[in-house]
Amino acid sequence: MVTGVDIAVVGATGLVGQEFLRILEHHPLRINRLKLLASKRSAGTNIKVRGCSLRVEETTPESFDGIDFAFISVSGEVSSQLAPEAVKRGALVIDDSAAFRMKPGVPLVIPEVNGSDVEWHEGIIAIPNCSTTQLVMALYPLHRANPLKRVLVSTYQSVSGAGKAALDELRIQREEMKVKGPSIPAVFPFRIASNVIPQIGDFDTYGYSEEESKIIEETRKILHDPDIKISATCVRVPVTICHSESVNLEFTDPMGVRKAHMLLDNMPGLKVMDGSGLMPYPVPWDLQGTDDVYVGRIRRDFSVENGLALWVVSDNLRKGAALNAIQIAEEVLNRRVLKK
Amino acid sequence: MVTGVDIAVVGATGLVGQEFLRILEHHPLRINRLKLLASKRSAGTNIKVRGCSLRVEETTPESFDGIDFAFISVSGEVSSQLAPEAVKRGALVIDDSAAFRMKPGVPLVIPEVNGSDVEWHEGIIAIPNCSTTQLVMALYPLHRANPLKRVLVSTYQSVSGAGKAALDELRIQREEMKVKGPSIPAVFPFRIASNVIPQIGDFDTYGYSEEESKIIEETRKILHDPDIKISATCVRVPVTICHSESVNLEFTDPMGVRKAHMLLDNMPGLKVMDGSGLMPYPVPWDLQGTDDVYVGRIRRDFSVENGLALWVVSDNLRKGAALNAIQIAEEVLNRRVLKK
């Protein structure tokens, strides 16, 4: 067993990087060395982790010398340049960008679903898009018991999925709302306060946004099922943290509500909230900062044979990004596939 | 032709009543007498309409003496008591509550879709639920050309759909957000600021909310098609005005995007916003106070044969309620079916 690992966190000052460091505070992962890396602009700031004040350094290829795990949470463009440099220097990259997810040699991993995929890595393991992860966490236990024929999802995605500047934009627009001031959107194509925007990323020639294509393609890759039929509509809503999803499923065989409830309840990392108690169904505000994927409103979809409808909520910065990254590292350590 | 009508607006101080009066300001409907009615609590206030200051009176059965049209926008419970009194006194009730919508002798009318249904009224004509109206406006021109087999809708419904107190609750929670103060929800089951709530009305034994059942049943009634398969998930979002809907359709025969675009474009009261211009798709913030139903993001749904996906936005207080009510009155006058 490894006694402690050398870790580099690239994008340490970003929303996902910060969440990653918050999780590390109370995480059993043994760390020898922790390097906080960022762009030149963000370098120089100090961040306290596990009692030590660490200086954020500018990322260079040499930053990865001697590093075991490089957790990269930056844009796809930047990651495309940095990740190969890290791999060259022997680091295992766990990448949160879209740059490598669909590449053939790159496992796309949710440990509870396809943890064994980490075994065939070639230096890079990708984290699925946040909206994909929570969807697949809910689909997997059901699909394993009764193959899915069709998945329809409409998302209600929080502003934090678009980064710090997006959260600032929402906050400023909310303040301006009181004085009815003008608001010029910069991060989003329209104002997001008191609005919903059915566009996340650019549209392709078929009219699908990048986020919608990601959900479709990534789900198939993670479930090792290129034939599963999926349609997605991705929408940004004025919520700060946690994505929600309205999901309609069609199974090969009949799937009762109780059976689905039981299968979901037995899934590690997933909690069913269904009908009773203080929280009869999951809502984003009350689940910020939690680790699990929450499923509620499990009900028959009477509009199709073997249909089921669900409501899925999860913290997009945690299981949707930073937590999943740490879990992948644990999976790699447990399976002893750290070195190629 | 009628030279002028006597109108009573019940619930004149409510959100829909106020919107109704705003529309009347510039509407060609000729009015002899306009009576503003409300509960005892709201009676006594003065409202300016078409240059006249009118006193809001408490609603009593006698309020309807000599009235041609009674526009009622109050709770189902209150309307159940008032509407029959108005009918007894010869008024034609145009009711915005859920009390009469599914009753056999009550037409449920969207004039552009089933205007001729006003002809068989027995004293009450019901306005569909706001989330139903905008959905059916988009379904109708497509369904007429190529029968729909299945409709799936996930809604993003604004807070104004729950009334004035709901808007106040959102505003107060937004202000408290800055000071991280506590917030005890009263109108909604959870806080609504920076949250989404997948519950509108109570749940039935199958796990469907009242709003979801309304969409399903009302759509079938308006389209005169009890067999059309529909599934709905209704969600409240922190938007003040305009409901949005993510819709997936399945047709009997192939339905191309261009064909759908053309059919929708020819539908009165509906505008297609698709891909170009300053508003390439409809969003709620920018469409508050407008009269039409807006459709965008028209694209193939590749997960099913003959599938199509849409995004629909409309002002829930206008076409979703007050405007539809006035249009029903016009339809009644045009078809000369005012008196039974």
Chai-1 contact restraints between the chains, C-beta under 6 A:
chainA,res_idxA,chainB,res_idxB,connection_type,confidence,min_distance_angstrom,max_distance_angstrom,comment,restraint_id
A,R150,B,S303,contact,1.0,0.0,6.0,A-B,restraint_1
A,L152,B,L152,contact,1.0,0.0,6.0,A-B,restraint_2
A,L152,B,N248,contact,1.0,0.0,6.0,A-B,restraint_3
A,S154,B,S154,contact,1.0,0.0,6.0,A-B,restraint_4
A,S154,B,S246,contact,1.0,0.0,6.0,A-B,restraint_5
A,Y156,B,V196,contact,1.0,0.0,6.0,A-B,restraint_6
A,R174,B,R174,contact,1.0,0.0,6.0,A-B,restraint_7
A,F190,B,V283,contact,1.0,0.0,6.0,A-B,restraint_8
A,R191,B,W285,contact,1.0,0.0,6.0,A-B,restraint_9
A,S194,B,V239,contact,1.0,0.0,6.0,A-B,restraint_10
A,S194,B,T240,contact,1.0,0.0,6.0,A-B,restraint_11
A,S194,B,W285,contact,1.0,0.0,6.0,A-B,restraint_12
A,N195,B,V283,contact,1.0,0.0,6.0,A-B,restraint_13
A,N195,B,P284,contact,1.0,0.0,6.0,A-B,restraint_14
A,N195,B,W285,contact,1.0,0.0,6.0,A-B,restraint_15
A,V196,B,Y156,contact,1.0,0.0,6.0,A-B,restraint_16
A,V196,B,V237,contact,1.0,0.0,6.0,A-B,restraint_17
A,V196,B,S244,contact,1.0,0.0,6.0,A-B,restraint_18
A,I197,B,V283,contact,1.0,0.0,6.0,A-B,restraint_19
A,P198,B,Y281,contact,1.0,0.0,6.0,A-B,restraint_20
A,P198,B,R297,contact,1.0,0.0,6.0,A-B,restraint_21
A,P198,B,W311,contact,1.0,0.0,6.0,A-B,restraint_22
A,Y206,B,R299,contact,1.0,0.0,6.0,A-B,restraint_23
A,G207,B,R299,contact,1.0,0.0,6.0,A-B,restraint_24
A,K229,B,S303,contact,1.0,0.0,6.0,A-B,restraint_25
A,I230,B,S303,contact,1.0,0.0,6.0,A-B,restraint_26
A,S231,B,D301,contact,1.0,0.0,6.0,A-B,restraint_27
A,S231,B,S303,contact,1.0,0.0,6.0,A-B,restraint_28
A,T233,B,S246,contact,1.0,0.0,6.0,A-B,restraint_29
A,V237,B,V196,contact,1.0,0.0,6.0,A-B,restraint_30
A,V237,B,V237,contact,1.0,0.0,6.0,A-B,restraint_31
A,P238,B,P238,contact,1.0,0.0,6.0,A-B,restraint_32
A,V239,B,S194,contact,1.0,0.0,6.0,A-B,restraint_33
A,T240,B,S194,contact,1.0,0.0,6.0,A-B,restraint_34
A,S244,B,V196,contact,1.0,0.0,6.0,A-B,restraint_35
A,S246,B,S154,contact,1.0,0.0,6.0,A-B,restraint_36
A,S246,B,T233,contact,1.0,0.0,6.0,A-B,restraint_37
A,N248,B,L152,contact,1.0,0.0,6.0,A-B,restraint_38
A,Y281,B,P198,contact,1.0,0.0,6.0,A-B,restraint_39
A,V283,B,F190,contact,1.0,0.0,6.0,A-B,restraint_40
A,V283,B,N195,contact,1.0,0.0,6.0,A-B,restraint_41
A,V283,B,I197,contact,1.0,0.0,6.0,A-B,restraint_42
A,P284,B,N195,contact,1.0,0.0,6.0,A-B,restraint_43
A,W285,B,R191,contact,1.0,0.0,6.0,A-B,restraint_44
A,W285,B,S194,contact,1.0,0.0,6.0,A-B,restraint_45
A,W285,B,N195,contact,1.0,0.0,6.0,A-B,restraint_46
A,R297,B,P198,contact,1.0,0.0,6.0,A-B,restraint_47
A,R299,B,Y206,contact,1.0,0.0,6.0,A-B,restraint_48
A,R299,B,G207,contact,1.0,0.0,6.0,A-B,restraint_49
A,D301,B,S231,contact,1.0,0.0,6.0,A-B,restraint_50
A,S303,B,R150,contact,1.0,0.0,6.0,A-B,restraint_51
A,S303,B,K229,contact,1.0,0.0,6.0,A-B,restraint_52
A,S303,B,I230,contact,1.0,0.0,6.0,A-B,restraint_53
A,S303,B,S231,contact,1.0,0.0,6.0,A-B,restraint_54
A,W311,B,P198,contact,1.0,0.0,6.0,A-B,restraint_55
